[in-house]
Amino acid sequence: MNEYIIETQDLNFSYSKLTHDIENLNLQVPRGSIYGFLGPNGSGKTTTIRLLLGLLKKKSGTVTLFGNSLKNNRLESLSKIAALIENPSLYNHLSGFDNLRIAARYRKVNQNRIEEVLEIVNLTYAKFKKVKKYSLGMKQRLGLAISLLSEPEILILDEPTNGLDPKGIIEMRSLIKSLNKEFGTTIFISSHLLSEIEKTCSHVGIIREGKMLFQNTVDAFRESQNENMIIEVETSNSELLNRTISPFFDKTKIIDDSFVNVTLNSKEEIPVLIDTIRKEEIAIYQVTIKNNLEELFLSLTEQ
């Protein structure tokens, strides 16, 4: 049986009497997991995080952290949690080291911890550089270093890759995985990007308009997609290609002059598709397996 380090039961919250911003939310985050909280912008992800941290007062339901009610053990529970919500608040005129020194003093953390977290987030080389000269990715990692000063058991990150360039996204993804693997930190990530959740997380919860639509492992999410797979074929003549293959395959769709989508029952049918096209001597430039997870996610979250 899973041990849930974060759990809500029938959690409800409204900003006004006319809305139901969070509705009967049952959230279950296993200890030691990287949990992706996924949903479109405005679906209630940040509101849920604020409820978990006690920054908003719930209307009804329960929030349980570390097996204890947040209501009865708020200070003790929050002492073991670190959160990075939106962009970190930093002193741009000071160095990264000085930012950490101020945060460590405020949190009554041993100063020796500063060097440790700088190494964890790979900022030792820039610790004496002023923060105003940091890239956005470096600032995100410095904010994360500040969050790690207290050696939290739970790390909550709200859209941690927002605004980052590809290099920064890869660095953040690698850092999240490393924190989870090396230190056993349970990491709760809020995001609207399926691709990042799929590459980073072990578990996923999908929310829309404050309601949980799906919650399980990422592997279970993959398995829940339709068994059929969509193949995208780039060709010299999409109309000719479509006429050629449509008698043999139930679902084909012309996308534009160059691309045709074909729905297959399994990957074993891909060679059959290619052989059918080549018999007619139609040029094929590229065959791509579409990401069906994106279509499943859209079907869940779009109205």
TAQUI-V52608 format. One record per run of one state. SS is the DSSP state (2 for helix, 1 for strand, 0 for the rest). FROM is the first residue (numbers start at 0). TO is the last residue. If there is no record, write none. Layout:
{{SS & FROM & TO} {SS & FROM & TO}}
This chain:
{{0 & 0 & 2} {1 & 3 & 12} {0 & 13 & 20} {1 & 21 & 24} {0 & 25 & 26} {1 & 27 & 29} {0 & 30 & 32} {1 & 33 & 37} {0 & 38 & 43} {2 & 44 & 51} {0 & 52 & 58} {1 & 59 & 64} {0 & 65 & 66} {1 & 67 & 68} {0 & 69 & 72} {2 & 73 & 77} {0 & 78 & 79} {1 & 80 & 84} {0 & 85 & 93} {1 & 94 & 94} {2 & 95 & 105} {0 & 106 & 110} {2 & 111 & 119} {0 & 120 & 122} {2 & 123 & 125} {0 & 126 & 128} {1 & 129 & 129} {2 & 130 & 132} {0 & 133 & 134} {2 & 135 & 147} {0 & 148 & 152} {1 & 153 & 157} {0 & 158 & 164} {2 & 165 & 182} {0 & 183 & 184} {1 & 185 & 190} {0 & 191 & 192} {2 & 193 & 199} {0 & 200 & 201} {1 & 202 & 207} {0 & 208 & 209} {1 & 210 & 216} {2 & 217 & 222} {0 & 223 & 227} {1 & 228 & 234} {0 & 235 & 236} {2 & 237 & 244} {0 & 245 & 249} {1 & 250 & 253} {0 & 254 & 257} {1 & 258 & 263} {0 & 264 & 265} {2 & 266 & 278} {0 & 279 & 282} {1 & 283 & 288} {0 & 289 & 290} {2 & 291 & 300} {0 & 301 & 302}}
